[in-house]
Amino acid sequence: MNLKVITFLSLCLGLFACSYDPCKKVVISFDLNQAYEQKMDFSDCNLGYVHYQNIRISGELKGTAYVGGFFKIVGKGHYDTLIRSDYYSDSYIFRYEPEGEVTGDLQFEVWLE
């Protein structure tokens, strides 16, 4: 194959892989020492039948908190994890509840499959 064609296809694939996905929702920044709730609507994503929820958590965390009401997160520094579980709706309520004092700076990203 021509080197120009291979380079072009590689560039296109790279741009596609890094493109913005409107069906991945980023939770708005909030105070980690306060309970927080955010409603998210995924109905415009044409998901059909939803089977799973995914919550990507990354950043710095010191302390303990609950995400989604069920998932306990405990951090003593850098934190990076993906929570995946059964879920059956195209609307989602992100819930966060600290247990005691929590410090850090976290980013939460949610998507459904």
Contacts in CASP RR format, 6 or more apart in sequence:
PFRMAT RR
TARGET T0000
AUTHOR 0000-0000-0000
METHOD contacts of the structure
MODEL  1
MNLKVITFLSLCLGLFACSYDPCKKVVISFDLNQAYEQKMDFSDCNLGYV
HYQNIRISGELKGTAYVGGFFKIVGKGHYDTLIRSDYYSDSYIFRYEPEG
EVTGDLQFEVWLE
21 111 0 8 1.000
22 44 0 8 1.000
22 45 0 8 1.000
23 42 0 8 1.000
23 45 0 8 1.000
23 47 0 8 1.000
23 111 0 8 1.000
23 112 0 8 1.000
24 109 0 8 1.000
24 110 0 8 1.000
24 111 0 8 1.000
25 40 0 8 1.000
25 42 0 8 1.000
25 92 0 8 1.000
25 109 0 8 1.000
25 110 0 8 1.000
25 111 0 8 1.000
26 107 0 8 1.000
26 108 0 8 1.000
26 109 0 8 1.000
26 110 0 8 1.000
27 36 0 8 1.000
27 38 0 8 1.000
27 94 0 8 1.000
27 107 0 8 1.000
27 108 0 8 1.000
27 109 0 8 1.000
27 110 0 8 1.000
28 38 0 8 1.000
30 36 0 8 1.000
30 96 0 8 1.000
32 61 0 8 1.000
32 65 0 8 1.000
32 96 0 8 1.000
32 98 0 8 1.000
32 102 0 8 1.000
32 103 0 8 1.000
32 104 0 8 1.000
32 106 0 8 1.000
33 98 0 8 1.000
33 100 0 8 1.000
33 101 0 8 1.000
33 102 0 8 1.000
33 103 0 8 1.000
34 98 0 8 1.000
35 95 0 8 1.000
35 96 0 8 1.000
35 97 0 8 1.000
35 98 0 8 1.000
36 94 0 8 1.000
36 95 0 8 1.000
36 96 0 8 1.000
37 93 0 8 1.000
37 94 0 8 1.000
37 95 0 8 1.000
37 96 0 8 1.000
38 93 0 8 1.000
38 94 0 8 1.000
39 91 0 8 1.000
39 92 0 8 1.000
39 93 0 8 1.000
39 94 0 8 1.000
40 91 0 8 1.000
40 92 0 8 1.000
40 93 0 8 1.000
40 94 0 8 1.000
40 110 0 8 1.000
41 90 0 8 1.000
41 91 0 8 1.000
41 92 0 8 1.000
42 50 0 8 1.000
42 90 0 8 1.000
42 91 0 8 1.000
42 92 0 8 1.000
42 111 0 8 1.000
42 112 0 8 1.000
43 90 0 8 1.000
43 91 0 8 1.000
45 90 0 8 1.000
45 112 0 8 1.000
47 90 0 8 1.000
47 112 0 8 1.000
47 113 0 8 1.000
48 90 0 8 1.000
50 87 0 8 1.000
50 88 0 8 1.000
50 89 0 8 1.000
50 90 0 8 1.000
50 112 0 8 1.000
50 113 0 8 1.000
51 86 0 8 1.000
51 87 0 8 1.000
51 88 0 8 1.000
51 113 0 8 1.000
52 84 0 8 1.000
52 85 0 8 1.000
52 86 0 8 1.000
52 87 0 8 1.000
52 112 0 8 1.000
52 113 0 8 1.000
53 83 0 8 1.000
53 84 0 8 1.000
53 85 0 8 1.000
53 86 0 8 1.000
53 87 0 8 1.000
53 92 0 8 1.000
53 110 0 8 1.000
53 111 0 8 1.000
53 112 0 8 1.000
54 82 0 8 1.000
54 83 0 8 1.000
54 84 0 8 1.000
54 110 0 8 1.000
54 111 0 8 1.000
54 112 0 8 1.000
54 113 0 8 1.000
55 67 0 8 1.000
55 68 0 8 1.000
55 71 0 8 1.000
55 82 0 8 1.000
55 83 0 8 1.000
55 84 0 8 1.000
55 94 0 8 1.000
55 108 0 8 1.000
55 109 0 8 1.000
55 110 0 8 1.000
56 81 0 8 1.000
56 82 0 8 1.000
56 83 0 8 1.000
56 108 0 8 1.000
56 109 0 8 1.000
56 110 0 8 1.000
57 67 0 8 1.000
57 73 0 8 1.000
57 79 0 8 1.000
57 80 0 8 1.000
57 81 0 8 1.000
57 82 0 8 1.000
57 83 0 8 1.000
57 106 0 8 1.000
57 107 0 8 1.000
57 108 0 8 1.000
58 79 0 8 1.000
58 80 0 8 1.000
58 81 0 8 1.000
58 106 0 8 1.000
58 107 0 8 1.000
59 78 0 8 1.000
59 79 0 8 1.000
59 80 0 8 1.000
59 104 0 8 1.000
59 105 0 8 1.000
59 106 0 8 1.000
59 107 0 8 1.000
60 77 0 8 1.000
60 78 0 8 1.000
60 79 0 8 1.000
60 104 0 8 1.000
60 105 0 8 1.000
60 106 0 8 1.000
61 73 0 8 1.000
61 75 0 8 1.000
61 76 0 8 1.000
61 77 0 8 1.000
61 79 0 8 1.000
61 102 0 8 1.000
61 103 0 8 1.000
61 104 0 8 1.000
61 106 0 8 1.000
62 75 0 8 1.000
62 76 0 8 1.000
62 77 0 8 1.000
62 102 0 8 1.000
62 103 0 8 1.000
62 104 0 8 1.000
63 74 0 8 1.000
63 75 0 8 1.000
63 76 0 8 1.000
63 98 0 8 1.000
63 99 0 8 1.000
63 100 0 8 1.000
63 101 0 8 1.000
63 102 0 8 1.000
63 103 0 8 1.000
64 72 0 8 1.000
64 73 0 8 1.000
64 74 0 8 1.000
64 75 0 8 1.000
64 98 0 8 1.000
64 99 0 8 1.000
64 100 0 8 1.000
64 102 0 8 1.000
65 72 0 8 1.000
65 73 0 8 1.000
65 96 0 8 1.000
65 97 0 8 1.000
65 98 0 8 1.000
65 99 0 8 1.000
65 102 0 8 1.000
66 72 0 8 1.000
66 73 0 8 1.000
66 95 0 8 1.000
66 96 0 8 1.000
66 97 0 8 1.000
66 99 0 8 1.000
67 73 0 8 1.000
67 83 0 8 1.000
67 94 0 8 1.000
67 95 0 8 1.000
67 96 0 8 1.000
67 108 0 8 1.000
68 94 0 8 1.000
68 95 0 8 1.000
68 96 0 8 1.000
69 95 0 8 1.000
69 97 0 8 1.000
70 85 0 8 1.000
71 83 0 8 1.000
71 85 0 8 1.000
73 79 0 8 1.000
73 81 0 8 1.000
79 106 0 8 1.000
87 112 0 8 1.000
90 112 0 8 1.000
92 110 0 8 1.000
92 112 0 8 1.000
94 108 0 8 1.000
94 110 0 8 1.000
96 108 0 8 1.000
END
